[in-house]
Amino acid sequence: MEMTRRRFEELVADALDTIPAELTRAMDNVVVLVEDRNDEDPELLGLYEGVALTERTSSYGGVLPDRISVYQDAILEICADADEVVHEVAVTVVHEVAHHFGIDEDTLHRLGWG
C-alpha cells in the first residue's frame, strides 16, 4: 500500500478529531508526529514516549513535550487498502493517546485497542 505523507498526516489528524473534546483538552505537553519507522523496532506501528498524566507530580515541569509517534511505513506495510489504513491509523492513535492518559497495554488489549 502506498500513500503520500500529506494524506497519512490527514488521517492522523482525523483520528485525533474522533477523540472526545474533553479528553483532547486534558492532553498536556504532548506532540503527535508521523515518522517513517521506529529504528529499534521497524514493525512498531506507534509509540508513546513521556510521562503519563497519571504519573506526573507537582515537580513535573520544564520538560520537553511527550511524543506520540505514528509510523507510516509500518502501517502501510500491513494494510491492503486505504480503508485498512484509516482503521489502523485510528486504532494506533487512540492506543498511543491512551498511554498518555496512563492506560497500560493489557487494559488496551482487553478493550480492543491493542
C-alpha positions as CSV (number, residue, x, y, z in Angstrom):
1,M,0.0,0.0,0.0
2,E,1.3,3.5,-0.9
3,M,0.2,6.8,0.4
4,T,1.6,10.3,0.5
5,R,2.9,11.7,3.7
6,R,0.4,14.6,3.5
7,R,-2.6,12.2,3.2
8,F,-1.3,10.0,6.0
9,E,-0.9,13.1,8.2
10,E,-4.5,14.0,7.4
11,L,-5.6,10.5,8.6
12,V,-3.7,11.0,11.8
13,A,-5.4,14.4,12.3
14,D,-8.8,12.8,11.5
15,A,-8.1,10.1,14.1
16,L,-7.3,12.8,16.7
17,D,-10.5,14.6,15.9
18,T,-12.5,11.4,16.9
19,I,-11.2,11.7,20.4
20,P,-13.8,13.4,22.7
21,A,-13.1,17.1,23.2
22,E,-12.9,16.7,27.0
23,L,-10.1,14.3,26.6
24,T,-8.2,16.3,24.0
25,R,-8.5,19.4,26.2
26,A,-6.9,17.3,29.0
27,M,-3.9,16.3,26.9
28,D,-1.0,18.3,28.2
29,N,2.6,18.9,26.8
30,V,2.3,16.2,24.1
31,V,3.1,16.3,20.4
32,V,1.9,13.8,17.7
33,L,4.3,13.1,14.9
34,V,4.3,11.0,11.8
35,E,7.6,9.2,11.2
36,D,8.7,6.5,8.7
37,R,9.6,3.7,11.1
38,N,10.9,3.1,14.6
39,D,14.7,2.4,14.3
40,E,14.7,-0.1,17.1
41,D,11.6,-2.0,16.2
42,P,10.7,-1.4,12.5
43,E,7.4,-3.3,12.8
44,L,6.1,-1.0,15.5
45,L,3.0,1.0,14.5
46,G,3.1,3.7,17.1
47,L,5.0,4.7,20.2
48,Y,4.3,6.9,23.3
49,E,7.3,8.4,25.0
50,G,7.0,10.6,28.0
51,V,5.4,10.9,31.4
52,A,1.8,9.8,31.5
53,L,-0.6,12.3,33.0
54,T,-1.3,9.8,35.8
55,E,2.4,9.7,36.7
56,R,3.0,13.5,36.8
57,T,3.6,15.0,40.2
58,S,3.9,18.6,41.4
59,S,7.5,18.6,40.4
60,Y,6.7,18.0,36.7
61,G,7.7,21.0,34.7
62,G,10.3,22.3,32.4
63,V,10.4,19.2,30.3
64,L,10.2,18.6,26.6
65,P,6.8,17.5,25.3
66,D,5.8,13.9,25.4
67,R,5.9,12.3,21.9
68,I,3.4,10.2,20.2
69,S,4.9,8.8,17.0
70,V,2.8,7.1,14.3
71,Y,4.9,5.1,11.9
72,Q,3.7,5.5,8.4
73,D,5.7,2.8,6.6
74,A,5.0,0.1,9.2
75,I,1.2,0.8,9.0
76,L,1.2,0.9,5.2
77,E,3.1,-2.4,5.1
78,I,0.4,-4.3,6.9
79,C,-2.6,-2.7,5.1
80,A,-4.1,-4.0,1.9
81,D,-6.1,-0.9,1.0
82,A,-7.0,2.7,2.1
83,D,-9.8,1.6,4.3
84,E,-7.5,-0.6,6.3
85,V,-5.0,2.3,6.7
86,V,-7.8,4.5,8.0
87,H,-8.7,1.9,10.6
88,E,-5.2,1.1,11.6
89,V,-4.3,4.8,12.0
90,A,-7.3,5.4,14.2
91,V,-6.5,2.4,16.4
92,T,-2.9,3.4,16.7
93,V,-3.6,7.0,17.5
94,V,-6.2,6.1,20.2
95,H,-3.8,3.4,21.6
96,E,-0.9,5.9,22.0
97,V,-3.1,8.7,23.3
98,A,-4.4,6.2,25.9
99,H,-0.9,5.7,27.1
100,H,-0.6,9.5,27.6
101,F,-3.5,9.1,30.0
102,G,-1.8,6.2,31.8
103,I,-3.7,3.3,30.3
104,D,-1.5,0.2,30.1
105,E,-1.1,-2.4,27.3
106,D,-3.1,-5.1,29.0
107,T,-6.1,-2.8,29.5
108,L,-5.9,-1.5,25.9
109,H,-5.9,-5.1,24.6
110,R,-8.8,-6.1,26.8
111,L,-10.7,-3.1,25.5
112,G,-10.0,-3.9,21.8
113,W,-7.5,-1.2,21.2
114,G,-4.4,-3.4,21.2
